[in-house]
């Protein structure tokens, strides 16, 4: 006897429902997640998120219609009693062909129009005159940030003021990287010899995570960064502080460390303004972050380590163990020398 629709559904429907619930519930959880792409904190990411939601709703409607039609067809046509008879001799149905051409075309238009609108809105040809430019230079495997209007140079952690248009102009020093800050600024490839751009206005103060998202070598996964959105006053203070010269330690381990710095080879690659630096930008084919205000950063080494004396000592002792492939060599600084050097670096607030 031909099984009816409900007999069959009883077999597979619970499995389908359980699977769908599992998929839906997998999106729930504690949060907020630092790399959540659906928690926008700027005009740019809000535009992306709203486009994503619009298209997802449209796609879901199409999916439901197609699945229902397909399941309906399975039940209606799959099991017939007796001889199925000759297949239909009909060659074409103009109405049907028109429908399945026009409907997908309309769906594509419904996706294309808001997508192109979002691209035009978020990638203007000209940046507002009052935009703050931040130059992003990607290196294997750390991020350098420069502020042409003030002259500030820093690494791993970028500060921007809330409520002001920020214009990131990005270029790579070596291979192709990708600048990704999900909550604030979406994602853009960072390419040698070509300046790519992102423009955005951050909503509110906070600390946001970023990450390189283009495979760029051994320590690609260790090429992270932080974005600090400050209030305009905090940003002004931060800028003023970054422009000051480095702290001159009065005594103790930090002062001894300053002497170590003068003798150690660190200065070949790292600048401490007024203390060490190099005229050639690419001494030895690479260079390390500016350390003038190293102690004021919360993280270092591609933002993978918290800036604590123990972590800095671990890094100097064997950079390759922390960040495989790191261009910083093992310098052989140990014991009291290392303790003093770390104290000096940490004093550079
Ligand atoms: Cu830089 Cu991946």
Boltz pocket constraint, residues with backbone or C-beta under 6 A from the ligand:
constraints:
  - pocket:
      binder: B
      contacts: [[A, 138], [A, 139], [A, 141], [A, 176], [A, 177], [A, 178], [A, 212], [A, 213], [A, 214], [A, 215], [A, 216], [A, 217], [A, 219], [A, 220], [A, 221], [A, 223]]
      max_distance: 6.0
